[in-house]
Amino acid sequence: MKFMLQIAENVSLSQYSTMRLGGTARYLCSVQTRSEVAEAVAWAITHQTPPIMIGTGSNIIWKDEGFDGLIIVNNIMGYEDFAEDETNHYLTIGAGETWDSVVARSVQSGLTGIEALSLVPGTAGATPIQNVGAYGQDISQTLVSVEAFDLTTQSFLTLPASDCNFSYRASRFNREDRGRFLITGITLHLMKQNPLPPFYGALEKYFTEHSITQYGPAVVRNAVIDIRSHKLPDPATTANCGSFFANPIIDQDALLDLQVAYPDIPHWPTDDPEKVKIPAAWLLESAGFKDFRDEATGMATWPAQPLVLVNEKARTVADLLAFKARIVETVKEKFSIELVQEPELLP
Ligand code: NAP
């Protein structure tokens, strides 16, 4: 087979992670079409090297030893809006589209369904992987299907949302089928109408404080952008991967134990009445990691949101992982809760 794709060799991975750390990739290419995806996989098979697909690297921590395989950077674009009737719109989106520009376009068309996911970094194709969610919406609520190349069967397929095993910040793509599907596109079902209250707590508070009583997709988007911009660092200027730990879900019994020593521990209900969600940010702050700078590793926590670990002058992924371990151990000792890393550690 004759290959047309440009394959780069020995590429630094730090430019493919917004944490700006990581070793070297043996091979790297960029794909813009489905047929280029198939060609890249065929190239990897011919060269007996494993492939990994990535978007912009906003949720990836590479290892210091790098990756002895082929990185496929997804640049598949596309935004098609099919209006079934006045209210029901189906958007088919290329996986390489910048997610926030997809949200901006849908909101401009007056569509509701993903406006609370404004400013989530990364590409559209990454959103189903961890069932991205924020401010009361998650992608599983609007996702119709995922189009992907299946490395197991060596063919393209369309997975309906019901086959994605979505749960809180999880799906088959980051659990049982991690690495199996190279996502090339997604289809969403959005509605041309105004979102209705009640809204997520932080949004309700924002609307009250700003005397906002008329709600539309753009009103929610602007509120989320305002809240996020005050709380989170911009990855373009500050090396970070967003929230570094998932919000832990614990048993009601464990909460009762914790409430003896910490009566004010915040907690939220989950779909399972036996379990509650604890804000990881509160755990970090209470364990002494608010606005914390670690000279030994060059890592820090972001002053307005301790859940965001910031690479100020770390040299290696080992530095980052040492800082992570210190946080995880301290929180575990104090609260008996094991924090779990949210960005993927690859490979
Ligand atoms: P936040 O709004 O202060 O919330 C912290 C925790 O409290 C989260 O577990 C959140 O649940 C929960 N919570 C807050 N208000 C709630 C309510 N009214 N009902 C139920 N649970 C409530 O969190 P933040 O760190 O600033 O993040 C803002 C939003 O972005 C959150 O929705 C967070 O989940 C989301 N986020 C998502 C990702 C991701 O998808 N990987 C990464 C970072 C942040 P929820 O998580 O269910 O909202």
Residues whose N, C-alpha, C, O or C-beta is under 5 A from the ligand:
A	BS01	NAP	N131 V132 G133 A134 Y135 G136 Y200 G201 A202 S243 N247 W268 K277 I278 P279
